[in-house]
């Protein structure tokens, strides 16, 4: 596994990083575990860890533009999107810097046995295995809560974003993080398995594909290690007949094309009531046709390239397969230079078409036309995934009922799904398990220790 930064826009090799040896990995784990066993990790020293997070937020604020440009150079997203990612990261760090002590305070559990309470203690080293599509954000949403708790983190990042991987370690070093608090790993799959089996590692957080999640969850489970899995999604975008169709269509396009469609919670399946389908399709087709593909560092660009040549090739194979199984192309599927992919809308996708159950990780949307709410829900829930979803309707009570019936970890009404520090993020079914961010995320990798004082 070569760690190389290959610019997705120019296909030029920017930088190569050497893999860590087994001896280097052992030194990293030894240092991290020493920190875990020190006073730094103890609950009573949470103020020191919150101070570290405040320093990290300050450092990231100081280097915002540099971070954003490295993100764009590594994985190809538009600079405006990279800046948005950095802003989000800073907010997450600040959230836990300010709220961690309150979120982790003991919780009273009165009982007939006596006065009881639950304390929240760190458990050990957390291994983070993260993808390339949000290369700093994916790290931060593990690092910030883990550090607040007192769990050291070692991270194996995607092989195509090594500059971001190293940058995160450098930022924490500049923030004066103690040795072992966070370390980047350039390792291969066999080394990952060895790290998971190490008794000093007590938790594994993975964001990635369903296939990777199955393997890593199995490895963690076989060693009785706690794990969280944030995997793929095939999110629905439901539009009722009473919705503001123009707003819904424009939002659907934004939700599908953000980050060139390489987002687990992207709007991927448009489920539209038959009474408004014609207008919805017209607007989506117009918006798709008006994208400006170009240099992601150019402020005028509205659609960035896919992250790699392989990503484009895989997406085209998926689309070709869908068409060969009967899907109809309403727009798009036109040749594009480099790693760019023309926004595409397909429909007439039967249940025996592989595309019906697949996740398209790029600017390809599926359209389904329904007659009523029950049909929309049946279609929405007929999926192997269950991450997020959106409902557009002017009748908020109706929308709330629809949201409650959709089998996902998150549903957004009259807006596209997003992620912020104070809201939990995660899914069900093959979209994974566990939650990140908010009060739920900070308590995923803790020892919920019960203490009871007996009645006298």
Secondary structure per residue as TSV (DSSP state, phi and psi in degrees):
chain	resnum	aa	ss	phi	psi
A	1	X	-	360.0	106.2
A	2	X	-	-87.8	131.3
A	3	X	E	-93.7	101.8
A	4	X	E	-131.4	137.8
A	5	X	E	-95.8	109.0
A	6	X	E	-116.0	110.3
A	7	X	-	-57.7	117.5
A	8	X	T	-65.5	-22.9
A	9	X	T	-82.7	-42.0
A	10	X	T	-102.1	-15.1
A	11	X	-	62.2	20.9
A	12	X	-	-89.2	138.7
A	13	X	E	-74.6	120.4
A	14	X	E	-92.0	-45.3
A	15	X	E	-162.8	148.8
A	16	X	E	-122.7	142.2
A	17	X	E	-121.4	140.3
A	18	X	-	-78.4	144.6
A	19	X	-	-69.1	151.3
A	20	X	-	-77.4	138.5
A	21	X	-	-74.3	165.5
A	22	X	H	-61.0	-37.3
A	23	X	H	-64.1	-40.3
A	24	X	H	-63.8	-42.4
A	25	X	H	-61.9	-41.6
A	26	X	H	-62.1	-42.1
A	27	X	H	-62.2	-39.2
A	28	X	H	-63.8	-46.4
A	29	X	H	-65.7	-38.8
A	30	X	H	-61.9	-44.2
A	31	X	H	-66.4	-42.3
A	32	X	H	-65.1	-40.8
A	33	X	H	-69.8	-34.1
A	34	X	H	-62.0	-39.0
A	35	X	H	-66.5	-41.8
A	36	X	H	-59.2	-37.2
A	37	X	T	-80.3	-7.0
A	38	X	S	-87.2	176.7
A	39	X	G	-65.0	-23.6
A	40	X	G	-55.5	-35.9
A	41	X	G	-84.6	-8.2
A	42	X	S	-71.1	144.9
A	43	X	G	-54.1	-35.6
A	44	X	G	-69.4	-12.6
A	45	X	G	-104.1	23.5
A	46	X	H	-61.8	-29.9
A	47	X	H	-62.7	-33.7
A	48	X	H	-66.3	-39.4
A	49	X	H	-73.0	-34.6
A	50	X	H	-66.0	-36.7
A	51	X	H	-63.1	-38.0
A	52	X	H	-62.0	-42.9
A	53	X	H	-64.3	-36.7
A	54	X	H	-65.2	-39.0
A	55	X	H	-65.9	-39.3
A	56	X	H	-62.6	-42.8
A	57	X	H	-60.3	-40.2
A	58	X	H	-65.4	-42.6
A	59	X	H	-64.4	-42.6
A	60	X	H	-67.1	-35.6
A	61	X	H	-64.6	-40.9
A	62	X	H	-62.3	-36.0
A	63	X	T	-108.9	25.0
A	64	X	H	-51.8	-51.0
A	65	X	H	-67.5	-38.8
A	66	X	H	-61.8	-45.8
A	67	X	H	-60.9	-45.8
A	68	X	H	-60.7	-42.5
A	69	X	H	-68.8	-34.6
A	70	X	H	-68.5	-38.9
A	71	X	H	-58.0	-49.3
A	72	X	H	-62.4	-41.7
A	73	X	H	-66.2	-37.2
A	74	X	H	-75.1	-48.2
A	75	X	H	-121.5	-2.7
A	76	X	-	93.4	0.5
A	77	X	-	-70.0	160.4
A	78	X	-	-60.7	146.4
A	79	X	H	-58.6	-38.4
A	80	X	H	-61.3	-37.2
A	81	X	H	-70.9	-36.0
A	82	X	H	-64.9	-41.2
A	83	X	H	-63.2	-40.4
A	84	X	H	-61.8	-39.9
A	85	X	H	-61.8	-43.7
A	86	X	H	-64.8	-42.1
A	87	X	H	-57.5	-44.8
A	88	X	H	-62.4	-41.4
A	89	X	H	-61.7	-44.5
A	90	X	H	-62.1	-40.5
A	91	X	H	-63.6	-38.6
A	92	X	H	-64.6	-46.3
A	93	X	H	-61.5	-43.9
A	94	X	H	-65.1	-37.3
A	95	X	H	-58.9	-50.1
A	96	X	H	-73.9	-27.8
A	97	X	H	-62.9	-35.1
A	98	X	H	-93.1	-32.6
A	99	X	H	-105.1	-10.8
A	100	X	H	-57.7	-45.3
A	101	X	H	-60.8	-41.0
A	102	X	H	-68.2	-42.2
A	103	X	H	-67.0	-28.1
A	104	X	T	-103.3	7.4
A	105	X	S	-66.9	152.5
A	106	X	-	-57.3	145.3
A	107	X	E	-112.1	126.5
A	108	X	E	-71.4	138.2
A	109	X	-	-132.8	79.5
A	110	X	-	-61.6	143.2
A	111	X	B	-155.8	171.4
A	112	X	T	-70.7	-14.4
A	113	X	T	-78.4	-21.5
A	114	X	E	142.1	-171.4
A	115	X	E	-72.7	122.4
A	116	X	E	-126.9	154.8
A	117	X	E	-154.2	160.1
A	118	X	E	-114.0	125.8
A	119	X	E	-99.8	158.2
A	120	X	E	-118.1	107.0
A	121	X	E	-111.1	152.2
A	122	X	-	-66.9	160.2
A	123	X	-	-118.0	-17.4
A	124	X	S	143.1	-160.5
A	125	X	E	-72.6	137.4
A	126	X	E	-108.9	128.7
A	127	X	E	-94.8	122.0
A	128	X	E	-105.1	126.7
A	129	X	E	-117.2	112.6
A	130	X	-	-125.2	154.6
A	131	X	-	-95.0	-178.8
A	132	X	S	-93.8	-15.4
A	133	X	T	-72.4	-28.2
A	134	X	T	-133.1	76.9
A	135	X	T	-68.9	-20.2
A	136	X	T	-100.8	-43.1
A	137	X	H	-57.7	-43.3
A	138	X	H	-61.8	-36.5
A	139	X	H	-69.5	-46.8
A	140	X	H	-60.7	-39.2
A	141	X	H	-71.8	-9.1
A	142	X	H	-97.1	-45.5
A	143	X	H	-62.0	-49.4
A	144	X	H	-60.0	-52.9
A	145	X	H	-67.5	-34.8
A	146	X	H	-64.0	-43.8
A	147	X	H	-67.2	-36.5
A	148	X	H	-61.0	-38.5
A	149	X	H	-72.7	-36.8
A	150	X	T	112.9	16.8
A	151	X	-	-94.2	118.7
A	152	X	-	-64.0	152.8
A	153	X	E	-124.6	134.7
A	154	X	E	-117.6	139.1
A	155	X	E	-128.8	131.1
A	156	X	E	-105.6	109.4
A	157	X	-	-92.6	170.0
A	158	X	-	-62.8	146.1
A	159	X	T	-69.9	-16.2
A	160	X	T	-96.1	3.4
A	161	X	-	-127.3	50.0
A	162	X	H	-68.7	-27.5
A	163	X	H	-65.4	-39.9
A	164	X	H	-66.2	-40.1
A	165	X	H	-59.8	-48.4
A	166	X	H	-69.3	-35.8
A	167	X	H	-59.3	-40.9
A	168	X	H	-61.2	-41.9
A	169	X	H	-65.3	-40.6
A	170	X	H	-63.9	-40.1
A	171	X	H	-63.2	-42.1
A	172	X	H	-69.0	-34.1
A	173	X	H	-63.1	-42.7
A	174	X	H	-65.6	-28.0
A	175	X	T	-82.7	6.1
A	176	X	T	64.0	40.1
A	177	X	-	-68.3	140.9
A	178	X	-	-64.5	151.0
A	179	X	T	-56.7	128.3
A	180	X	T	98.3	-12.0
A	181	X	S	-65.2	-39.8
A	182	X	E	-150.6	131.4
A	183	X	E	-139.2	134.0
A	184	X	E	-82.9	141.8
A	185	X	E	-118.4	126.6
A	186	X	-	-103.1	90.8
A	187	X	-	-132.7	165.9
A	188	X	-	-100.0	178.3
A	189	X	H	-64.7	-36.0
A	190	X	H	-67.0	-39.0
A	191	X	H	-64.4	-35.5
A	192	X	H	-60.8	-46.1
A	193	X	H	-59.0	-40.6
A	194	X	H	-65.4	-41.3
A	195	X	H	-63.5	-43.2
A	196	X	H	-60.5	-36.7
A	197	X	H	-77.7	-13.4
A	198	X	S	-66.7	129.9
A	199	X	T	-66.3	-18.2
A	200	X	T	-75.5	-20.6
A	201	X	E	-90.3	120.9
A	202	X	E	-116.2	0.1
A	203	X	E	-154.9	150.3
A	204	X	E	-133.1	123.4
A	205	X	E	-114.4	120.1
A	206	X	E	-124.8	135.1
A	207	X	E	-120.6	126.6
A	208	X	S	171.5	-153.7
A	209	X	-	-79.2	162.3
A	210	X	H	-59.4	-40.2
A	211	X	H	-63.3	-47.4
A	212	X	H	-63.4	-40.3
A	213	X	H	-62.4	-40.2
A	214	X	H	-62.0	-42.9
A	215	X	H	-66.7	-50.9
A	216	X	H	-68.6	-40.1
A	217	X	H	-61.9	-37.6
A	218	X	H	-65.2	-42.0
A	219	X	H	-64.6	-43.2
A	220	X	H	-66.4	-43.3
A	221	X	H	-63.1	-36.9
A	222	X	H	-66.7	-21.5
A	223	X	T	-104.5	9.4
A	224	X	T	57.9	42.5
A	225	X	-	-102.6	139.1
A	226	X	E	-66.1	140.1
A	227	X	E	-141.3	151.1
A	228	X	E	-123.0	140.8
A	229	X	E	-129.0	118.6
A	230	X	E	-113.7	105.3
A	231	X	-	-111.8	-146.0
A	232	X	-	-77.3	176.4
A	233	X	-	-150.9	155.2
A	234	X	-	-135.2	57.4
A	235	X	-	-65.6	141.1
A	236	X	E	-89.6	152.9
A	237	X	E	-130.7	96.5
A	238	X	E	-91.7	129.7
A	239	X	E	-123.5	116.7
A	240	X	-	-85.4	168.5
A	241	X	T	-70.6	-17.5
A	242	X	T	-97.4	7.2
A	243	X	S	-74.4	159.7
A	244	X	-	-73.9	97.6
A	245	X	H	-63.3	-41.7
A	246	X	H	-62.3	-46.3
A	247	X	H	-62.8	-41.6
A	248	X	H	-63.2	-45.7
A	249	X	H	-64.9	-46.3
A	250	X	H	-61.8	-39.5
A	251	X	H	-67.6	-39.1
A	252	X	H	-61.1	-42.4
A	253	X	H	-63.4	-46.1
A	254	X	H	-60.5	-40.0
A	255	X	H	-69.3	-24.1
A	256	X	H	-89.3	-34.1
A	257	X	H	-96.3	-10.7
A	258	X	G	-56.6	135.3
A	259	X	G	57.7	33.3
A	260	X	G	57.6	28.7
A	261	X	G	78.4	5.6
A	262	X	-	-93.8	64.5
A	263	X	-	-138.7	133.0
A	264	X	T	-65.5	-31.3
A	265	X	T	-101.9	20.4
A	266	X	S	-63.8	151.0
A	267	X	-	-71.3	110.8
A	268	X	-	-114.1	-31.0
A	269	X	E	-119.0	107.7
A	270	X	E	-84.2	116.5
A	271	X	E	-112.5	107.2
A	272	X	E	-122.6	135.9
A	273	X	E	-64.2	141.1
A	274	X	T	-59.2	-28.1
A	275	X	T	-69.6	-23.2
A	276	X	T	-118.9	6.1
A	277	X	H	-62.2	-42.3
A	278	X	H	-61.3	-46.4
A	279	X	H	-66.7	-41.2
A	280	X	H	-59.3	-47.2
A	281	X	H	-62.2	-43.5
A	282	X	H	-57.9	-45.8
A	283	X	H	-69.2	-42.1
A	284	X	H	-61.2	-44.5
A	285	X	H	-62.0	-41.4
A	286	X	H	-63.4	-45.9
A	287	X	H	-64.6	-41.3
A	288	X	H	-61.3	-40.9
A	289	X	H	-69.7	-22.8
A	290	X	T	-93.8	4.9
A	291	X	-	-66.2	151.5
A	292	X	-	-114.0	107.5
A	293	X	B	-88.5	130.9
A	294	X	-	-176.4	-165.4
A	295	X	-	-58.1	122.2
A	296	X	T	-64.1	-14.6
A	297	X	T	-85.2	-9.6
A	298	X	S	-85.5	125.5
A	299	X	T	-63.3	-20.0
A	300	X	T	-83.6	-13.8
A	301	X	-	-70.0	134.3
A	302	X	-	-114.5	-11.9
A	303	X	B	-137.3	119.7
A	304	X	-	-85.4	167.2
A	305	X	-	-72.3	162.4
A	306	X	-	-67.5	163.8
A	307	X	S	-70.4	-19.5
A	308	X	-	-160.1	163.1
A	309	X	H	-63.8	-39.8
A	310	X	H	-63.5	-38.5
A	311	X	H	-60.2	-41.1
A	312	X	H	-67.7	-44.4
A	313	X	H	-62.6	-42.6
A	314	X	H	-64.9	-40.7
A	315	X	H	-65.7	-40.5
A	316	X	H	-64.9	-38.0
A	317	X	H	-63.8	-41.7
A	318	X	H	-60.2	-46.9
A	319	X	H	-64.9	-43.7
A	320	X	H	-60.4	-40.3
A	321	X	H	-64.5	-42.3
A	322	X	H	-60.2	-43.1
A	323	X	H	-67.2	-40.6
A	324	X	H	-65.9	-21.8
A	325	X	T	-95.7	11.9
A	326	X	T	111.6	-4.1
A	327	X	-	-66.9	144.8
A	328	X	E	-105.2	134.6
A	329	X	E	-89.9	118.7
A	330	X	E	-87.2	-29.4
A	331	X	E	-166.3	158.1
A	332	X	-	91.8	-152.7
A	333	X	-	56.9	40.6
A	334	X	-	-106.4	150.3
A	335	X	-	-59.0	143.8
A	336	X	-	-140.4	148.0
A	337	X	S	-75.1	157.5
A	338	X	T	56.5	-135.0
A	339	X	T	-96.4	13.1
A	340	X	-	-76.8	150.4
A	341	X	-	-133.9	125.2
A	342	X	-	-66.9	128.6
A	343	X	-	-54.5	132.1
A	344	X	E	-132.7	138.3
A	345	X	E	-120.7	124.7
A	346	X	E	-122.1	154.9
A	347	X	E	-144.9	-172.4
A	348	X	-	55.9	47.8
A	349	X	-	-97.5	106.1
A	350	X	-	-76.7	163.0
A	351	X	T	-67.0	-23.2
A	352	X	T	-89.2	3.2
A	353	X	S	-82.1	127.8
A	354	X	G	-52.2	-31.2
A	355	X	G	-62.3	-25.6
A	356	X	G	-57.5	-35.8
A	357	X	T	-108.5	-0.2
A	358	X	-	-91.8	158.9
A	359	X	-	-99.1	124.6
A	360	X	-	-95.3	111.0
A	361	X	-	-94.1	73.1
A	362	X	S	168.0	-177.1
A	363	X	S	-77.3	58.7
A	364	X	E	-124.9	122.2
A	365	X	E	-113.1	148.5
A	366	X	E	-106.8	141.0
A	367	X	E	-118.3	128.8
A	368	X	E	-125.6	133.6
A	369	X	E	-108.6	129.2
A	370	X	E	-125.7	163.7
A	371	X	S	-97.1	-23.9
A	372	X	S	-159.5	177.8
A	373	X	H	-65.4	-40.2
A	374	X	H	-62.0	-40.6
A	375	X	H	-66.6	-38.5
A	376	X	H	-62.7	-43.7
A	377	X	H	-68.1	-41.8
A	378	X	H	-59.9	-41.3
A	379	X	H	-69.8	-42.9
A	380	X	H	-59.3	-41.6
A	381	X	H	-86.7	-8.6
A	382	X	S	-83.5	67.8
A	383	X	S	-148.7	148.8
A	384	X	S	-78.7	-15.3
A	385	X	E	-102.1	165.5
A	386	X	E	-161.3	60.4
A	387	X	S	-93.8	-72.5
A	388	X	-	-135.8	-172.4
A	389	X	E	179.2	166.7
A	390	X	E	-136.0	144.0
A	391	X	E	-126.7	127.5
A	392	X	E	-111.5	119.6
A	393	X	-	-162.0	144.4
A	394	X	S	-76.6	-20.2
A	395	X	-	-89.6	97.6
A	396	X	H	-64.0	-37.8
A	397	X	H	-64.0	-40.1
A	398	X	H	-63.2	-44.1
A	399	X	H	-62.4	-39.6
A	400	X	H	-63.6	-39.5
A	401	X	H	-66.1	-41.1
A	402	X	H	-63.2	-43.3
A	403	X	H	-59.4	-39.8
A	404	X	H	-66.6	-26.2
A	405	X	H	-89.0	-15.3
A	406	X	S	-79.1	128.1
A	407	X	-	-87.3	76.9
A	408	X	S	-142.3	169.8
A	409	X	S	-79.9	-18.4
A	410	X	-	-148.4	141.9
A	411	X	-	-140.1	137.5
A	412	X	E	-118.8	138.7
A	413	X	E	-108.5	125.8
A	414	X	S	56.6	31.3
A	415	X	S	-164.6	156.6
A	416	X	-	-77.5	151.3
A	417	X	-	-64.6	144.4
A	418	X	-	-147.7	177.5
A	419	X	-	-133.1	126.2
A	420	X	-	-132.9	162.1
A	421	X	T	-57.9	-38.2
A	422	X	T	-86.1	-2.4
A	423	X	S	-112.8	138.8
A	424	X	-	-70.6	145.9
A	425	X	B	-126.2	126.7
A	426	X	-	163.5	174.8
A	427	X	-	-140.0	-170.9
A	428	X	E	-128.7	-176.4
A	429	X	E	54.4	-138.5
A	430	X	T	-80.6	5.7
A	431	X	T	-82.1	-2.9
A	432	X	E	113.3	-164.0
A	433	X	E	-154.4	158.0
A	434	X	S	89.2	168.6
A	435	X	-	-132.2	148.0
A	436	X	B	-117.1	158.2
A	437	X	S	69.6	173.6
A	438	X	H	59.7	-164.5
A	439	X	H	-71.5	-26.9
A	440	X	H	-71.4	-41.5
A	441	X	H	-64.9	-38.6
A	442	X	H	-70.8	-18.3
A	443	X	T	-102.1	9.1
A	444	X	T	-69.2	-42.0
A	445	X	T	-113.8	61.9
A	446	X	S	-133.1	157.6
A	447	X	E	-89.2	109.0
A	448	X	E	-79.8	85.3
A	449	X	E	-87.5	119.6
A	450	X	E	-85.1	132.0
A	451	X	E	-125.2	131.4
A	452	X	E	-129.8	129.9
A	453	X	E	-98.9	115.7
A	454	X	E	-65.2	153.3
A	455	X	-	-69.0	138.9
A	456	X	-	-98.6	360.0
